[in-house]
Each structure stands twice: as C-alpha cells, then as structure tokens.
Amino acid sequence: MRFAPLLFRYLIVLLIAAPGLLTPALAQQTGPVGATDAAAIRKVIEDQIAAFKRDDGAAAFGFASPGIREMFGNPEQFMNMVRSGYQPVYRPRRFEFGAIEDLKDAPAQHVWVVGPDGEDVEAIYYMERQPDGSWRIDGCELRKANDA
C-alpha cells in the first residue's frame, strides 16, 4: 500500500517539473529565435498587414527596417511598391504563420497567404533586430505555394 502514495508523489513532481521540461521543445519550434522573439516577429508582421488593409502607409512603413525605409524614402513610394508587387500581403484573404528559420543570416518568418485572387502564396519575411531589441521587416519574398 505504500507504493501508491510514493507513485502519487512522483507524479506530482513530474507534473510540476513538466513545464520546465517542455520549454526546450517549444523553443526549438521557433527556430533561431526564442518564443518571446518569435511572438514579437509575428506581431510586427500582423501589424503591418493590418496597416496595409487600412491603407495606412505611414504605419506600414514604420514596420520596415531602416534600410528598407531608406531605399523607398517615404510611405507613398513604399505603398506603391507594395500595391504593385505584393498584392497577396497587401490584401490577403487569410494568412497563417509557419516556421521561423535562419536564412541569409537572419530570422525568416514563413507565412502562408491566400491572396485576393484566391492563389496560395508563401511569403518569407526577413527580419532585422533593432538596437533597442525590437524587430523590423527587412524584406519579403513571395513564392507560389506549389514552388515552395
């Protein structure tokens, strides 16, 4: 009969320790960044897509890295580029986050998008950490889903 209380104690210890045991597995799912950075990266992308949907060029431009902002110079030119070449992320029907991996020496967030035309596209967002620790989008590559 002593076996049952002893087993119960081990189960309690295991349940208490389980979150700590699961943490490394969850971190591996985010790829080259931890869970906190992965969430921050996804938030930046979600917020930029929301800005695109509102046609808020200033907000969308603000989520771009300094290099991208320098390349386009102002929100109007940036939005013209997005409207002409990035319709799937400018007006997505829906999107879903995939894995983050290290590409081109930076974290890259894979996003599965259904564009306004109903076509499935993979958007790869290259991310750049800023000196203050925040994340900005340093480029986006679109691939037809069947080419990915």
Contacts in CASP RR format, 6 or more apart in sequence:
PFRMAT RR
TARGET T0000
AUTHOR 0000-0000-0000
METHOD contacts of the structure
MODEL  1
MRFAPLLFRYLIVLLIAAPGLLTPALAQQTGPVGATDAAAIRKVIEDQIA
AFKRDDGAAAFGFASPGIREMFGNPEQFMNMVRSGYQPVYRPRRFEFGAI
EDLKDAPAQHVWVVGPDGEDVEAIYYMERQPDGSWRIDGCELRKANDA
26 35 0 8 1.000
27 34 0 8 1.000
27 35 0 8 1.000
29 99 0 8 1.000
30 37 0 8 1.000
30 38 0 8 1.000
30 100 0 8 1.000
31 38 0 8 1.000
31 99 0 8 1.000
31 100 0 8 1.000
31 101 0 8 1.000
31 102 0 8 1.000
31 107 0 8 1.000
32 100 0 8 1.000
32 101 0 8 1.000
32 102 0 8 1.000
32 107 0 8 1.000
33 41 0 8 1.000
33 100 0 8 1.000
33 107 0 8 1.000
37 107 0 8 1.000
37 129 0 8 1.000
37 135 0 8 1.000
38 100 0 8 1.000
40 134 0 8 1.000
40 135 0 8 1.000
41 100 0 8 1.000
41 107 0 8 1.000
41 109 0 8 1.000
41 125 0 8 1.000
41 127 0 8 1.000
41 135 0 8 1.000
42 97 0 8 1.000
42 109 0 8 1.000
44 63 0 8 1.000
44 127 0 8 1.000
44 134 0 8 1.000
44 135 0 8 1.000
44 136 0 8 1.000
44 137 0 8 1.000
45 63 0 8 1.000
45 97 0 8 1.000
45 109 0 8 1.000
45 111 0 8 1.000
45 125 0 8 1.000
45 137 0 8 1.000
47 59 0 8 1.000
47 63 0 8 1.000
48 59 0 8 1.000
48 60 0 8 1.000
48 63 0 8 1.000
48 64 0 8 1.000
48 137 0 8 1.000
49 89 0 8 1.000
49 92 0 8 1.000
49 95 0 8 1.000
51 57 0 8 1.000
51 59 0 8 1.000
51 60 0 8 1.000
51 63 0 8 1.000
52 60 0 8 1.000
52 82 0 8 1.000
52 89 0 8 1.000
52 90 0 8 1.000
52 91 0 8 1.000
53 91 0 8 1.000
55 79 0 8 1.000
57 75 0 8 1.000
57 76 0 8 1.000
57 78 0 8 1.000
57 79 0 8 1.000
58 75 0 8 1.000
60 75 0 8 1.000
60 78 0 8 1.000
60 79 0 8 1.000
60 82 0 8 1.000
61 69 0 8 1.000
61 72 0 8 1.000
61 74 0 8 1.000
61 75 0 8 1.000
61 78 0 8 1.000
61 79 0 8 1.000
62 69 0 8 1.000
62 75 0 8 1.000
62 136 0 8 1.000
63 136 0 8 1.000
63 137 0 8 1.000
64 72 0 8 1.000
64 78 0 8 1.000
64 136 0 8 1.000
64 137 0 8 1.000
64 138 0 8 1.000
64 139 0 8 1.000
65 128 0 8 1.000
65 130 0 8 1.000
65 136 0 8 1.000
65 137 0 8 1.000
65 138 0 8 1.000
65 139 0 8 1.000
66 130 0 8 1.000
66 136 0 8 1.000
67 138 0 8 1.000
68 78 0 8 1.000
68 136 0 8 1.000
68 137 0 8 1.000
68 138 0 8 1.000
68 139 0 8 1.000
69 78 0 8 1.000
72 78 0 8 1.000
72 81 0 8 1.000
82 89 0 8 1.000
82 90 0 8 1.000
83 90 0 8 1.000
86 140 0 8 1.000
86 142 0 8 1.000
87 115 0 8 1.000
87 116 0 8 1.000
87 117 0 8 1.000
88 113 0 8 1.000
88 114 0 8 1.000
88 115 0 8 1.000
88 116 0 8 1.000
88 119 0 8 1.000
88 121 0 8 1.000
88 123 0 8 1.000
88 142 0 8 1.000
89 95 0 8 1.000
89 111 0 8 1.000
89 113 0 8 1.000
89 123 0 8 1.000
89 140 0 8 1.000
89 142 0 8 1.000
91 115 0 8 1.000
91 116 0 8 1.000
92 113 0 8 1.000
92 114 0 8 1.000
92 115 0 8 1.000
92 116 0 8 1.000
93 114 0 8 1.000
93 115 0 8 1.000
93 116 0 8 1.000
93 118 0 8 1.000
94 113 0 8 1.000
94 114 0 8 1.000
95 111 0 8 1.000
95 112 0 8 1.000
95 113 0 8 1.000
95 114 0 8 1.000
95 123 0 8 1.000
96 111 0 8 1.000
96 112 0 8 1.000
97 109 0 8 1.000
97 110 0 8 1.000
97 111 0 8 1.000
97 112 0 8 1.000
98 109 0 8 1.000
98 110 0 8 1.000
98 111 0 8 1.000
98 112 0 8 1.000
99 110 0 8 1.000
100 107 0 8 1.000
100 108 0 8 1.000
100 109 0 8 1.000
100 110 0 8 1.000
101 107 0 8 1.000
101 108 0 8 1.000
101 110 0 8 1.000
102 108 0 8 1.000
103 124 0 8 1.000
103 126 0 8 1.000
104 126 0 8 1.000
106 126 0 8 1.000
106 127 0 8 1.000
106 128 0 8 1.000
106 138 0 8 1.000
107 126 0 8 1.000
107 127 0 8 1.000
108 124 0 8 1.000
108 125 0 8 1.000
108 126 0 8 1.000
108 127 0 8 1.000
109 124 0 8 1.000
109 125 0 8 1.000
109 127 0 8 1.000
110 122 0 8 1.000
110 123 0 8 1.000
110 124 0 8 1.000
111 122 0 8 1.000
111 123 0 8 1.000
111 124 0 8 1.000
111 125 0 8 1.000
112 120 0 8 1.000
112 121 0 8 1.000
112 122 0 8 1.000
112 123 0 8 1.000
112 145 0 8 1.000
113 120 0 8 1.000
113 121 0 8 1.000
113 122 0 8 1.000
113 123 0 8 1.000
114 120 0 8 1.000
114 121 0 8 1.000
115 121 0 8 1.000
119 144 0 8 1.000
119 145 0 8 1.000
120 144 0 8 1.000
120 145 0 8 1.000
120 146 0 8 1.000
121 142 0 8 1.000
121 143 0 8 1.000
121 144 0 8 1.000
121 145 0 8 1.000
122 142 0 8 1.000
122 143 0 8 1.000
122 144 0 8 1.000
122 145 0 8 1.000
122 148 0 8 1.000
123 140 0 8 1.000
123 141 0 8 1.000
123 142 0 8 1.000
123 143 0 8 1.000
124 140 0 8 1.000
124 141 0 8 1.000
124 142 0 8 1.000
124 143 0 8 1.000
125 137 0 8 1.000
125 139 0 8 1.000
125 140 0 8 1.000
126 137 0 8 1.000
126 138 0 8 1.000
126 139 0 8 1.000
126 140 0 8 1.000
126 141 0 8 1.000
127 135 0 8 1.000
127 136 0 8 1.000
127 137 0 8 1.000
127 138 0 8 1.000
128 135 0 8 1.000
128 136 0 8 1.000
128 137 0 8 1.000
128 138 0 8 1.000
129 135 0 8 1.000
130 136 0 8 1.000
END
